[in-house]
Amino acid sequence: MEDKGDYSFSTCWNIKQQQSGRRLIEEIKELGFRHVELNYNVTRELLSSIEPMIDSGEISISSVHNVFPYVSDKDYDTDSLMLGYTDESKRRRAVELLITSVEYARRYGAKAVVVHPGEVPFDYNIDHELKQLYQEYGQGSPEYQRLWRQMADVREQHSPAYCERIRGSLEEVSEYVAKKGWQVTIGIETRSRCYQIPTLSEAKAICDSLKGSPVRLWYDIGHATMMDRMGLYSNAKELEELLPYIYGVHIHETLGLSDHWCPYVHSNDPQSFDFYLKAIEAATLKVYELKAACSAADIHRSHRLITGKLH
């Protein structure tokens, strides 16, 4: 077992295979990780056997992922309007749920809460259709470009209002956190669907408007790669300026438009992921967010390659 040092590992990897919270964490510890991110699928039932491990120091919690613990409500799942709801009662509920997540993070000694802030609503999952066109015809095809322009026009028209509601919600949470004296960062995460908020420029604008608050950027490398390939923004043009805004990273690689793979290993590409090493280096929290298909051997090899390049 190789000690993974300060790197953390998300329960995203094995949450669907384990019904025991203790075993969930033990499997991650067996990989050599001393720090864990508890993702949004962790239930109160699983926590009943995880919390004693936290209390005894068997494991350290780096971060939790909003909404935490798990809430069975489609209005507040990972792909929802969340902090940007126009319905005030729903927006208030989203604010309350984020505050609960922050409170759990504080209780566990975690440094951050990862947040999916919201999205621009569409009548259907236009992102899914775009990804199908991308796979079938390519990003430069007339079929893809036609639908992309439709999506982009709606996004550009409505995004400012949703970003402002999200900003206001984050400000409310930040004020509550400050009043309580909690030292927990709120990381707004780069997303995996083209109509979701924030883009890199939206993240920068939100963080700039909340200077002095605990709101920072959580840079999900796999998601950012995917959105770049689809044409939402350019990491090559924008990432350098965003490095000071980054508090945490989710480390995984995207093959085509399929994410959560082990960097370098599953792409069998020794160089392309190098571009993102500067984001890992800039981040206070470095968290692997991998899918169950990644084996222990894959994870060990990927980690050796990443740390070897960084040192």
C-alpha positions as CSV (number, residue, x, y, z in Angstrom):
1,M,0.0,0.0,0.0
2,E,1.4,3.4,-1.1
3,D,0.7,6.3,1.2
4,K,-0.9,9.0,-0.9
5,G,0.1,11.8,1.4
6,D,-2.1,14.9,1.3
7,Y,-4.2,13.7,-1.6
8,S,-7.8,12.9,-0.9
9,F,-10.2,10.4,-2.5
10,S,-13.9,10.6,-3.2
11,T,-16.4,8.0,-2.1
12,C,-17.7,8.4,-5.7
13,W,-15.5,5.4,-6.5
14,N,-17.2,2.7,-4.4
15,I,-20.4,4.3,-3.0
16,K,-22.6,2.1,-5.2
17,Q,-20.9,-1.1,-4.3
18,Q,-20.9,-0.7,-0.5
19,Q,-23.8,-0.9,2.0
20,S,-21.5,-0.5,5.0
21,G,-20.0,2.9,5.8
22,R,-17.1,1.4,7.5
23,R,-16.2,-0.8,4.6
24,L,-16.7,2.1,2.2
25,I,-13.9,4.0,4.0
26,E,-11.7,0.9,4.6
27,E,-11.6,0.2,0.9
28,I,-10.3,3.8,0.3
29,K,-7.8,3.5,3.1
30,E,-6.5,0.2,1.6
31,L,-5.5,2.3,-1.5
32,G,-3.3,4.4,0.8
33,F,-5.5,7.4,1.2
34,R,-5.7,9.1,4.7
35,H,-8.1,11.8,3.5
36,V,-11.6,11.2,2.0
37,E,-14.2,13.4,0.3
38,L,-17.7,12.3,1.3
39,N,-19.8,12.7,-1.8
40,Y,-23.5,13.5,-2.1
41,N,-24.7,9.9,-2.2
42,V,-23.5,9.3,1.4
43,T,-26.6,8.6,3.5
44,R,-27.2,9.2,7.2
45,E,-27.3,5.4,7.5
46,L,-23.8,5.1,6.1
47,L,-22.6,8.0,8.4
48,S,-23.6,6.0,11.4
49,S,-20.6,3.8,10.9
50,I,-18.3,6.4,9.3
51,E,-18.6,9.0,12.1
52,P,-16.9,6.7,14.7
53,M,-14.0,6.4,12.3
54,I,-13.8,10.2,12.0
55,D,-14.0,10.7,15.7
56,S,-11.3,8.1,16.4
57,G,-9.0,9.6,13.8
58,E,-9.0,6.5,11.6
59,I,-9.8,8.8,8.6
60,S,-9.6,12.5,7.9
61,I,-12.4,14.2,5.9
62,S,-11.0,16.7,3.4
63,S,-14.4,17.8,2.0
64,V,-18.0,17.0,1.6
65,H,-20.1,17.4,-1.5
66,N,-23.4,19.3,-1.3
67,V,-26.2,18.2,-0.8
68,F,-24.9,16.4,2.3
69,P,-26.0,14.0,3.6
70,Y,-28.0,12.5,0.7
71,V,-31.4,14.0,0.1
72,S,-33.9,12.1,-2.0
73,D,-35.5,15.0,-3.8
74,K,-35.1,15.7,-7.5
75,D,-35.5,19.4,-6.9
76,Y,-32.1,19.4,-5.1
77,D,-30.1,16.7,-6.8
78,T,-26.8,17.3,-8.5
79,D,-28.4,18.5,-11.8
80,S,-30.9,21.1,-10.7
81,L,-31.5,24.9,-10.4
82,M,-30.3,24.7,-6.8
83,L,-29.1,28.1,-5.6
84,G,-30.6,29.8,-8.7
85,Y,-34.3,28.9,-8.3
86,T,-36.7,31.7,-9.2
87,D,-39.2,30.1,-6.8
88,E,-38.1,31.8,-3.6
89,S,-39.2,28.9,-1.3
90,K,-37.1,26.5,-3.3
91,R,-34.2,28.8,-3.4
92,R,-34.4,29.3,0.4
93,R,-34.5,25.5,0.8
94,A,-31.4,25.2,-1.3
95,V,-29.6,27.8,0.9
96,E,-30.6,25.8,4.0
97,L,-29.3,22.5,2.5
98,L,-26.0,24.1,1.7
99,I,-25.7,25.5,5.3
100,T,-26.4,22.0,6.6
101,S,-23.6,20.7,4.3
102,V,-21.2,23.3,5.7
103,E,-22.2,22.4,9.2
104,Y,-21.3,18.8,8.6
105,A,-18.0,19.8,7.1
106,R,-17.2,21.9,10.2
107,R,-18.2,19.0,12.4
108,Y,-15.9,16.6,10.6
109,G,-13.0,19.0,10.4
110,A,-13.3,19.2,6.6
111,K,-11.9,22.2,4.9
112,A,-14.5,22.6,2.1
113,V,-17.9,21.9,0.7
114,V,-18.1,21.2,-3.1
115,V,-21.2,22.9,-4.6
116,H,-23.1,22.5,-7.9
117,P,-24.5,26.1,-7.9
118,G,-27.2,25.7,-10.5
119,E,-28.0,26.0,-14.2
120,V,-29.9,27.7,-17.0
121,P,-33.1,25.7,-17.4
122,F,-34.1,24.0,-20.6
123,D,-37.3,22.1,-21.5
124,Y,-35.3,19.0,-22.1
125,N,-31.7,17.7,-21.7
126,I,-30.2,19.5,-24.6
127,D,-26.7,18.6,-23.4
128,H,-27.5,14.9,-23.9
129,E,-28.6,15.5,-27.5
130,L,-25.5,17.7,-28.1
131,K,-23.2,14.9,-26.8
132,Q,-24.9,12.4,-29.1
133,L,-24.3,14.7,-32.1
134,Y,-20.7,15.2,-31.0
135,Q,-20.1,11.5,-30.9
136,E,-21.9,10.9,-34.2
137,Y,-20.8,13.8,-36.4
138,G,-18.1,15.8,-34.4
139,Q,-18.0,19.2,-32.9
140,G,-17.4,21.0,-36.2
141,S,-20.4,19.4,-38.0
142,P,-23.4,21.5,-39.2
143,E,-25.7,19.3,-37.1
144,Y,-23.8,20.0,-33.9
145,Q,-23.2,23.6,-34.6
146,R,-26.8,24.3,-35.3
147,L,-28.0,22.9,-32.0
148,W,-25.1,24.4,-30.1
149,R,-26.0,27.9,-31.3
150,Q,-29.6,27.4,-30.1
151,M,-28.3,26.3,-26.7
152,A,-25.7,29.1,-26.5
153,D,-28.3,31.8,-27.4
154,V,-30.6,30.7,-24.6
155,R,-27.7,30.3,-22.1
156,E,-26.4,33.8,-23.0
157,Q,-29.8,35.4,-22.6
158,H,-30.7,33.8,-19.2
159,S,-27.4,33.1,-17.5
160,P,-26.8,36.6,-16.0
161,A,-30.1,36.4,-14.0
162,Y,-29.4,32.9,-12.7
163,C,-25.8,33.8,-11.9
164,E,-27.1,36.8,-9.9
165,R,-29.5,34.6,-7.9
166,I,-26.7,32.1,-7.3
167,R,-24.4,34.9,-6.2
168,G,-27.1,36.2,-3.8
169,S,-27.6,32.7,-2.3
170,L,-23.9,32.2,-1.8
171,E,-23.7,35.6,-0.1
172,E,-26.4,34.5,2.3
173,V,-24.6,31.3,3.1
174,S,-21.3,33.2,3.5
175,E,-22.8,35.7,5.9
176,Y,-24.2,32.8,8.0
177,V,-20.9,31.0,8.0
178,A,-19.1,34.2,9.0
179,K,-21.5,34.8,11.9
180,K,-20.9,31.3,13.1
181,G,-17.2,31.6,12.8
182,W,-16.9,28.5,10.7
183,Q,-13.7,28.0,8.8
184,V,-15.0,26.2,5.7
185,T,-14.5,27.1,2.1
186,I,-17.4,26.9,-0.4
187,G,-16.1,25.6,-3.7
188,I,-18.3,26.3,-6.7
189,E,-17.6,23.4,-9.2
190,T,-17.0,23.4,-12.9
191,R,-19.8,21.3,-14.4
192,S,-20.3,18.5,-16.9
193,R,-23.3,19.8,-18.9
194,C,-23.2,22.8,-21.2
195,Y,-26.2,24.6,-19.7
196,Q,-24.9,24.4,-16.2
197,I,-23.3,27.2,-14.1
198,P,-20.5,28.2,-13.8
199,T,-18.3,28.6,-16.9
200,L,-14.8,29.7,-15.9
201,S,-15.7,33.3,-16.6
202,E,-18.9,33.0,-14.5
203,A,-16.9,31.5,-11.7
204,K,-14.5,34.3,-11.8
205,A,-17.2,36.9,-11.8
206,I,-19.0,35.3,-8.8
207,C,-15.8,35.0,-6.8
208,D,-14.8,38.6,-7.6
209,S,-18.2,39.8,-6.4
210,L,-17.9,37.9,-3.1
211,K,-14.3,38.9,-2.3
212,G,-13.6,38.3,1.4
213,S,-16.1,35.5,1.5
214,P,-15.3,31.8,1.7
215,V,-16.5,31.2,-1.9
216,R,-13.8,29.9,-4.2
217,L,-13.5,27.9,-7.4
218,W,-13.5,24.1,-7.3
219,Y,-11.9,23.1,-10.6
220,D,-13.1,19.7,-11.8
221,I,-10.5,18.7,-14.4
222,G,-12.6,16.1,-16.2
223,H,-15.6,18.4,-16.4
224,A,-13.6,21.3,-17.6
225,T,-12.0,19.1,-20.3
226,M,-15.4,18.0,-21.5
227,M,-16.8,21.5,-21.6
228,D,-13.7,22.7,-23.5
229,R,-14.2,19.9,-26.1
230,M,-17.8,20.8,-26.5
231,G,-17.0,24.5,-27.0
232,L,-18.3,26.2,-23.9
233,Y,-15.0,27.7,-22.9
234,S,-11.2,27.4,-23.5
235,N,-9.0,26.1,-20.6
236,A,-5.9,27.1,-22.7
237,K,-7.1,30.7,-22.7
238,E,-8.7,31.0,-19.3
239,L,-7.2,28.6,-16.8
240,E,-4.0,30.6,-16.1
241,E,-6.0,33.6,-14.9
242,L,-8.2,31.3,-12.7
243,L,-5.4,29.6,-10.9
244,P,-5.4,32.0,-7.9
245,Y,-9.2,31.3,-7.5
246,I,-8.8,27.6,-7.2
247,Y,-9.3,26.0,-3.8
248,G,-9.9,22.4,-4.7
249,V,-9.6,20.1,-7.7
250,H,-11.3,16.9,-8.7
251,I,-8.7,14.8,-10.4
252,H,-9.8,12.6,-13.3
253,E,-9.4,12.3,-17.0
254,T,-12.0,12.5,-19.8
255,L,-11.8,10.1,-22.8
256,G,-13.8,11.8,-25.5
257,L,-16.8,12.9,-23.4
258,S,-16.6,10.1,-20.8
259,D,-15.1,11.3,-17.6
260,H,-13.9,9.9,-14.2
261,W,-11.0,7.9,-15.7
262,C,-7.5,7.6,-14.2
263,P,-5.2,10.3,-15.7
264,Y,-2.6,9.0,-18.1
265,V,-3.6,5.4,-17.6
266,H,-6.9,5.0,-19.4
267,S,-6.0,7.5,-22.2
268,N,-2.6,5.8,-22.6
269,D,-1.4,9.4,-23.4
270,P,1.7,10.4,-21.6
271,Q,1.4,14.1,-22.1
272,S,-2.0,15.6,-22.7
273,F,-3.0,15.7,-19.0
274,D,0.2,17.6,-18.3
275,F,-1.7,20.9,-19.0
276,Y,-3.8,20.4,-15.9
277,L,-0.9,19.7,-13.5
278,K,-0.7,23.4,-12.7
279,A,-4.3,23.3,-11.5
280,I,-3.5,20.4,-9.2
281,E,-0.4,22.2,-7.9
282,A,-2.4,25.4,-7.3
283,A,-5.1,23.6,-5.3
284,T,-5.2,23.4,-1.5
285,L,-7.3,20.2,-1.7
286,K,-6.4,17.6,-4.3
287,V,-9.2,15.0,-4.6
288,Y,-9.4,12.0,-6.9
289,E,-12.9,11.6,-8.2
290,L,-12.8,8.3,-10.1
291,K,-15.4,5.8,-11.3
292,A,-15.7,2.2,-10.1
293,A,-14.2,0.9,-13.3
294,C,-10.8,2.2,-12.1
295,S,-8.9,-0.6,-10.5
296,A,-6.6,-0.3,-7.5
297,A,-3.6,-0.9,-9.9
298,D,-4.8,1.8,-12.2
299,I,-5.2,4.3,-9.3
300,H,-1.7,3.5,-7.9
301,R,-0.1,3.9,-11.4
302,S,-2.0,7.1,-12.1
303,H,-1.0,8.6,-8.8
304,R,2.7,7.7,-9.3
305,L,2.6,9.3,-12.7
306,I,1.0,12.6,-11.5
307,T,3.2,13.0,-8.4
308,G,6.3,12.0,-10.4
309,K,5.6,14.9,-12.8
310,L,4.9,17.4,-10.1
311,H,8.0,16.7,-8.0
